[in-house]
Amino acid sequence: MQHFALTLTPEGQVTLPAEARDALGIAPGEKLSLVVNDDGRATLAKQDPLHDLRSIAHRARARARPSITPSDDPIGDYLLVEDARTKS
């Protein structure tokens, strides 16, 4: 286990030391996930690469028109909804 000291700026930003970025395997522009437990402990991790696709699928299902029945293919559902939306 490695420990890294971070400093919070007045703007609420922190800089991850190069060693921490290397340990996480991240580069500038990559998304991270911060989870704060009830006891105040925080975990920072590289975001799941499928997170954005899941978010898109979730939003598509929420916006889906009743005529389009959701299936087991959320990406397909999203494309059908977007196709119908752009044709109207």
Summary of the structure (lengths in Angstrom):
residues: 88
radius of gyration: 19.2
end to end distance: 54.8
largest distance: 54.8
contacts: 158
relative contact order: 0.10
helix: 39%
strand: 11%
